Amino acid sequence: MNRTVAIDDLREFVESAFSSTGLEQASAAIAADALVTTDSMGVFTHGTKLLSGYLKKLKGGGYRPDAKPVIKREGPGWAVIDGDSGLGQLGGHMAVEVGIHKARQVGISYVGLINTGHIGAAGYFATLAARAGLICMVTGNDIPSVAAPGSRKAVLGSNPIAYGIPVSGSDPILLDMATAAVAGGKVYAAQQRGEPIPPTWLIGPDGHPTTDGSLYPEHAALAPMAAHKGYGFGLWCEILSAILPGGHSTWQVGSWIFDPPSRPSWHNASMIFMDVATIAPPDEFDDRLQVLIREIHSAPTATDVDQVLLPGEREWEHRRKAQVEGIALPADVLAKLTEAANLVELSPTWLT
């Protein structure tokens, strides 16, 4: 059964949970905003459902509560940041700040983030940049869970790719997707809810599709999105996130869920920033973008479809509703939040 909670109440709980592990208040606020914002957009697989896993890592030492991400090396239009085995949301936030600053100096910048925790929703960071007036692409890597076309086991992670496009006077255009046919979290969520999975989600131990979600991840791999196309994008994410900046790759990356809490996960990410105001006259960019948006919105629709939507429009509508009515958290998220509350001995009234 769903339960509705106000955004501020959920954020206060998540901040307190993070602070209880030794995170500084500012760091706890950054991490909490990432998770709660993601929930408010209706993307429950990458919101506060992750909190209990992060707390276990922080309490166990795999993620360092006192982590201080630092620039390892840099140039005028690029940087590599070492996340110091801290929460990925903290390293990601620093990467956005560094990338925006450099892009505003030279027009475009690249930031690699290595040795960090699981970054959560890649689109959150793309949104931060887009709201500051920059086009941004974010990629990440993970321990392999996705088969390649023809393989009988996982070859790459469900490596995410996201982009944010600033829209004057409106929310950014936002795409955030796994390069697997589906995010691994959705397989777990379906299993927890007792729901069947479609035959396009998993590749079984024989190299062929399976609908048995219980095989994942030990005996099955996620299918790549759109077959060889998703495989190609997953490889692109691996190269930008790990190979170029010098981070851990494929099986060198740990599992933040299944590894011992004392073990770092060595995740990585990349962000590319394009400062619109440096590259193009902002008013002209806005005018051209608005023409494109109107063209897409006015496209003829199928029966029972009111309007063709841009990436992110559905999620921003969820957020606007949540800001007024609260977030309707599903049962699987509530169960994980209860676990998180027990880990840090907190008892928010809306959860009990």
HELIX and SHEET records of a PDB file:
HELIX    1   1 ILE A    7  SER A   19  1                                  13    
HELIX    2   2 GLN A   25  SER A   40  1                                  16    
HELIX    3   3 PHE A   44  HIS A   46  5                                   3    
HELIX    4   4 THR A   48  LEU A   50  5                                   3    
HELIX    5   5 LEU A   51  GLY A   60  1                                  10    
HELIX    6   6 GLY A   88  VAL A  106  1                                  19    
HELIX    7   7 ALA A  122  ARG A  131  1                                  10    
HELIX    8   8 GLY A  184  ARG A  193  1                                  10    
HELIX    9   9 GLY A  213  LEU A  215  5                                   3    
HELIX   10  10 HIS A  228  GLU A  238  1                                  11    
HELIX   11  11 ILE A  239  ILE A  243  3                                   5    
HELIX   12  12 THR A  250  GLN A  252  5                                   3    
HELIX   13  13 VAL A  276  ILE A  279  1                                   4    
HELIX   14  14 PRO A  282  HIS A  297  1                                  16    
HELIX   15  15 GLU A  313  GLU A  325  1                                  13    
HELIX   16  16 ALA A  331  VAL A  344  1                                  14    
SHEET    1   A 2 ARG A   3  VAL A   5  0                                        
SHEET    2   A 2 ILE A 327  LEU A 329 -1                                        
SHEET    1   B 7 VAL A  70  GLY A  75  0                                        
SHEET    2   B 7 TRP A  78  ASP A  82 -1                                        
SHEET    3   B 7 ILE A 108  THR A 116  1                                        
SHEET    4   B 7 HIS A 267  ASP A 275 -1                                        
SHEET    5   B 7 LEU A 134  ASN A 141 -1                                        
SHEET    6   B 7 PRO A 160  ILE A 165 -1                                        
SHEET    7   B 7 ILE A 173  ALA A 178 -1                                        
SHEET    1   C 2 VAL A 146  ALA A 147  0                                        
SHEET    2   C 2 ALA A 154  LEU A 156 -1                                        
SHEET    1   D 3 PRO A 209  THR A 210  0                                        
SHEET    2   D 3 LEU A 202  ILE A 203 -1                                        
SHEET    3   D 3 ALA A 221  LEU A 222 -1                                        
END                                                                             
